[in-house]
Amino acid sequence: MKMSSMLGSRFKETPADCQLDSHKLMVRGGYIKQMTTGIYSLYMPTKRITKKIENIIREEMDKIDGQEVMFPVVMPASLWQESGRYDSIGSEMARFKDRSGQPVVLGMTHEEAAVHLARGAAQSYTNYPFMIYQIQTKFRDEPRARGGLIRVREFTMKDAYSFHTSQEDLEQYYEKCYTAYENIFRRAGIPEVVAVKSDSGMMGGSVSHEFMLLTDCGEDTIVLCDCGYRSNMEAADCIVEAPETEEAPLTKVLTPETKTIEAVCEYLHAPANASCKAVVYQKNLTDEYVIAFIRGDLEVNETKLRNFLGEEIHPAEITQESGIVAGFIGPVGLPEGVTYVIDKSVAALNSSVCGANEENYHYTGYNVKRDTPDAQIADFAKTYEGAICPVCGKPHIRISRGIEVGNIFQLGTKYTKSMEMTYIGQDGKPHYPIMGCYGIGVGRLAASVCEVKHDDYGPIWPMSIAPWQVHICAIKATDPEVRAVADELYQKLQDAGVEVIYDDRKVSAGNMFSDADLLGVPVRVIVSPKTVKRGAVEVSKRDKSLREDVAPENAVEYVEKLVQTMLDEFK
Amino acid sequence: MKMSSMLGSRFKETPADCQLDSHKLMVRGGYIKQMTTGIYSLYMPTKRITKKIENIIREEMDKIDGQEVMFPVVMPASLWQESGRYDSIGSEMARFKDRSGQPVVLGMTHEEAAVHLARGAAQSYTNYPFMIYQIQTKFRDEPRARGGLIRVREFTMKDAYSFHTSQEDLEQYYEKCYTAYENIFRRAGIPEVVAVKSDSGMMGGSVSHEFMLLTDCGEDTIVLCDCGYRSNMEAADCIVEAPETEEAPLTKVLTPETKTIEAVCEYLHAPANASCKAVVYQKNLTDEYVIAFIRGDLEVNETKLRNFLGEEIHPAEITQESGIVAGFIGPVGLPEGVTYVIDKSVAALNSSVCGANEENYHYTGYNVKRDTPDAQIADFAKTYEGAICPVCGKPHIRISRGIEVGNIFQLGTKYTKSMEMTYIGQDGKPHYPIMGCYGIGVGRLAASVCEVKHDDYGPIWPMSIAPWQVHICAIKATDPEVRAVADELYQKLQDAGVEVIYDDRKVSAGNMFSDADLLGVPVRVIVSPKTVKRGAVEVSKRDKSLREDVAPENAVEYVEKLVQTMLDEFK
């Protein structure tokens, strides 16, 4: 490709509204153009990068016996009604009516489509296991689209669906897929990606993992321990040591104007980790109150609470009629009809301070088992830096941030049951297949690589996914000698199968180098009147680890080998 | 790929509601599954075929300096309002509102997106010409979805857009693209495709061609001549010889109960080709009447008429108030405010029979120039078998049917003007770039190949796009010798880079062969107890042009060479 005819313009100025480095650089480098919030067109360099990523994904999926298929973008609502998700998914799913008035949706994930395709085509246990995948455009009407290709509304995704006749078989395949994912991220140049336990959210199912690229700009919170424990904050257990407290009788005490847990602890000289605070929610469907009691020094992890309750909740508006005495809420003597649940951090205390459900009064000596023997106890505390690791038991929990670049789920029979997909087992009876599903966002992966592989001047693309392998800069290409050397090199490298971008424009050397930095091609060859004079071309690496003069007659072989060596690192 | 683990089932019965052979075979062969009208999922074999077609297209587009980019599927309505097509395109364009209430559309073509991407990035004449293309999912809410992948609502399309600084440059590029298209169809195995002049329809612009695969089941009508002239019926000139008629005075004659042109010609003993019949339309926007007068033996080509009028029309409902006397309509003495237009077939007559705009009366001797000197004359007759070829002048016009597998358009400045895309020319002034656009439907191309390359038992895929290159049938694979030979062949062919599907199932030979016929893989290798006994494997071609015993130890080399030779045919 000659740069003189490549569409796209590059510039120095930091564009407005770009928080992430990858976003800034991909706008400045002529990689992407926003059409509207979270919807982008991709220029040639990005398309080349994403094609390479797609091919890496394909190879790894094919290695684990994946069958590439294609599902539609536009799907009938009826299919999503079968699984129940037409109603359970909110406005992030685009819906409209087709010309005949039939309601349709835009695919944001394809479990329903996968079951539709497989149902009827895999009716015997001998057809199992199998995995089908596609690489296709998806639309998710994301309210927080931001950060260039990191969080968009329309995106290309690889989504895979496996079908099994036993949980053991699914688990074996899940392991294979886990390894395939590690290969994909390594081959795409970001071996730093780690798998973390995650919450399954709207996908249903039990076990799931997210593959996270740890970076300060990520919007996910990751919980880590030196022992290897890793979890998404949403799914992380919170283990805390209970302070030693002596059992004491439940005693109502006057605590005037102590509406916060800090205020009451200070007033009573009680430590926060021996107090019980209330966080009030309402159920989305019924507006019924749900009070979560948790140790005063901890926070509620709403995802865990939601999963325990099995329904959606939101922070409450406490009305007078509810009978709830805001600021003095406690588990003993709550108004009729108010549900409550107690975190195990409170249950572990022999004695704690809690509200007395009466203006200006608290209890001391509250003991969960003794005073509220029927209470529901659960784990819904948010873990924190320095908390106890649920695996090694040491207080070494660290909190980090990350970008989710992939996820894998064990789905169970949620979709096959609801959509009535069965096979005849060896026992001659019908069974529901057990499913797994496995996603990777292609554009987000490209941007994530840029996010962690760049310098101030532009991306430093790994050779495996770089838009081109070699960037020739012909400085003063009007000089016939420069032109001749550069032209020949361009031709011969291409003949040798090397992917070359050739800057043949009449622009200054500075301009040429800053554009080359923005394109981030891993190997650069400079041909200029100076290099010609000293009988050489200058070969360098974008990451600055190499800069060498090579005789023009050896340049093709030298560069070809260099490219191959760099490619081999990602095998 | 082992067939035992491939998803998809094949069957013998002709499925209901399939008119086209390709549709029948692709359903029977486990290639496609309909999700709803005109929306399909693709099983693995189809995905492999379409990927190969996409790669052929990519190579040919890259050869003519195409830059692969990616446009969104979901686009803001505002972009389509800029070009004016948000209003001019009907319900075939899907529209909805996103979660923030913004109107959006699903892309059915991407001229607007191409201008959006290029605008601002190609501001100097030095950036021109360039061509950008994508291979992407499109949605067109087609009222007549039918025929499997031939006419669907959702489809994968390659669409390309070129930008030029002069009409000459566009024309040169258009020629290149024309040749690239010929290469694509040849390489995909259907060199029979012909380019025909076509009507530009909603795309705008002047010159355009459709690439047509001639087949009786096509839904387009093609006009051909031995001299090489080819046109879509919609765009075909109609040239007819005028019969010799002597000029005569305009004379009103009583013609009782002769409401059709046939009846009046019979009554007056006048030949149909010396009569003038009326076909009445109304304009879509105003309901105003437009009467088309055409020779009695010819039909109106509504596309040509519409293009001449420059607006949409529909067959009229003639009311009493209109003053139009149905059955006796003629150009002389029409009611006030009725527009009419005369086909050149009538203008060529010295004397003809026409209605007198009075119940039971016609005129004889009507002469266009003499009696209606201000009449608008145009060419809107539909050509027919045996009409005169507009190129060679011989009455050799033939009518054929075809499937449109691609199209190319010279768009002019329709989109760059309406969307204000300019560049600074060599003269220092702003100019609008001139555009071309070039489309190919990938799935339709796959189905079209099947439509013309099949026998009663299944598709006969050309080697260049076949889902696999070699199909191994291991008959009685329970026989350890058969298994050993087949397994080794499968492994070694794959190691040699050959794409193999291996039928290792415990099914009858008949079942295996009929499935192999349905998968249509060009080379088949049969390993059975019989072939093992005679020390051979049987190599055959799907098109039955080869059937040969080969010693197992020579089989890999033999098959590899055979595949290569067959591939070379499509270079």
Boltz contact constraints between the chains, C-beta under 6 A:
constraints:
  - contact:
      token1: [A, 5]
      token2: [B, 130]
      max_distance: 6.0
  - contact:
      token1: [A, 7]
      token2: [B, 67]
      max_distance: 6.0
  - contact:
      token1: [A, 7]
      token2: [B, 121]
      max_distance: 6.0
  - contact:
      token1: [A, 7]
      token2: [B, 130]
      max_distance: 6.0
  - contact:
      token1: [A, 7]
      token2: [B, 132]
      max_distance: 6.0
  - contact:
      token1: [A, 8]
      token2: [B, 121]
      max_distance: 6.0
  - contact:
      token1: [A, 9]
      token2: [B, 121]
      max_distance: 6.0
  - contact:
      token1: [A, 33]
      token2: [B, 117]
      max_distance: 6.0
  - contact:
      token1: [A, 35]
      token2: [B, 72]
      max_distance: 6.0
  - contact:
      token1: [A, 36]
      token2: [B, 76]
      max_distance: 6.0
  - contact:
      token1: [A, 39]
      token2: [B, 72]
      max_distance: 6.0
  - contact:
      token1: [A, 41]
      token2: [B, 71]
      max_distance: 6.0
  - contact:
      token1: [A, 41]
      token2: [B, 117]
      max_distance: 6.0
  - contact:
      token1: [A, 42]
      token2: [B, 69]
      max_distance: 6.0
  - contact:
      token1: [A, 42]
      token2: [B, 70]
      max_distance: 6.0
  - contact:
      token1: [A, 43]
      token2: [B, 69]
      max_distance: 6.0
  - contact:
      token1: [A, 44]
      token2: [B, 67]
      max_distance: 6.0
  - contact:
      token1: [A, 44]
      token2: [B, 69]
      max_distance: 6.0
  - contact:
      token1: [A, 47]
      token2: [B, 68]
      max_distance: 6.0
  - contact:
      token1: [A, 47]
      token2: [B, 69]
      max_distance: 6.0
  - contact:
      token1: [A, 47]
      token2: [B, 70]
      max_distance: 6.0
  - contact:
      token1: [A, 67]
      token2: [B, 7]
      max_distance: 6.0
  - contact:
      token1: [A, 67]
      token2: [B, 44]
      max_distance: 6.0
  - contact:
      token1: [A, 68]
      token2: [B, 47]
      max_distance: 6.0
  - contact:
      token1: [A, 69]
      token2: [B, 42]
      max_distance: 6.0
  - contact:
      token1: [A, 69]
      token2: [B, 43]
      max_distance: 6.0
  - contact:
      token1: [A, 69]
      token2: [B, 44]
      max_distance: 6.0
  - contact:
      token1: [A, 69]
      token2: [B, 47]
      max_distance: 6.0
  - contact:
      token1: [A, 70]
      token2: [B, 42]
      max_distance: 6.0
  - contact:
      token1: [A, 70]
      token2: [B, 47]
      max_distance: 6.0
  - contact:
      token1: [A, 71]
      token2: [B, 41]
      max_distance: 6.0
  - contact:
      token1: [A, 72]
      token2: [B, 35]
      max_distance: 6.0
  - contact:
      token1: [A, 72]
      token2: [B, 39]
      max_distance: 6.0
  - contact:
      token1: [A, 72]
      token2: [B, 154]
      max_distance: 6.0
  - contact:
      token1: [A, 73]
      token2: [B, 137]
      max_distance: 6.0
  - contact:
      token1: [A, 74]
      token2: [B, 139]
      max_distance: 6.0
  - contact:
      token1: [A, 74]
      token2: [B, 154]
      max_distance: 6.0
  - contact:
      token1: [A, 76]
      token2: [B, 36]
      max_distance: 6.0
  - contact:
      token1: [A, 91]
      token2: [B, 99]
      max_distance: 6.0
  - contact:
      token1: [A, 96]
      token2: [B, 96]
      max_distance: 6.0
  - contact:
      token1: [A, 98]
      token2: [B, 141]
      max_distance: 6.0
  - contact:
      token1: [A, 99]
      token2: [B, 91]
      max_distance: 6.0
  - contact:
      token1: [A, 99]
      token2: [B, 141]
      max_distance: 6.0
  - contact:
      token1: [A, 117]
      token2: [B, 33]
      max_distance: 6.0
  - contact:
      token1: [A, 117]
      token2: [B, 41]
      max_distance: 6.0
  - contact:
      token1: [A, 121]
      token2: [B, 7]
      max_distance: 6.0
  - contact:
      token1: [A, 121]
      token2: [B, 8]
      max_distance: 6.0
  - contact:
      token1: [A, 121]
      token2: [B, 9]
      max_distance: 6.0
  - contact:
      token1: [A, 130]
      token2: [B, 5]
      max_distance: 6.0
  - contact:
      token1: [A, 130]
      token2: [B, 7]
      max_distance: 6.0
  - contact:
      token1: [A, 132]
      token2: [B, 7]
      max_distance: 6.0
  - contact:
      token1: [A, 137]
      token2: [B, 73]
      max_distance: 6.0
  - contact:
      token1: [A, 137]
      token2: [B, 137]
      max_distance: 6.0
  - contact:
      token1: [A, 139]
      token2: [B, 74]
      max_distance: 6.0
  - contact:
      token1: [A, 141]
      token2: [B, 98]
      max_distance: 6.0
  - contact:
      token1: [A, 141]
      token2: [B, 99]
      max_distance: 6.0
  - contact:
      token1: [A, 154]
      token2: [B, 72]
      max_distance: 6.0
  - contact:
      token1: [A, 154]
      token2: [B, 74]
      max_distance: 6.0
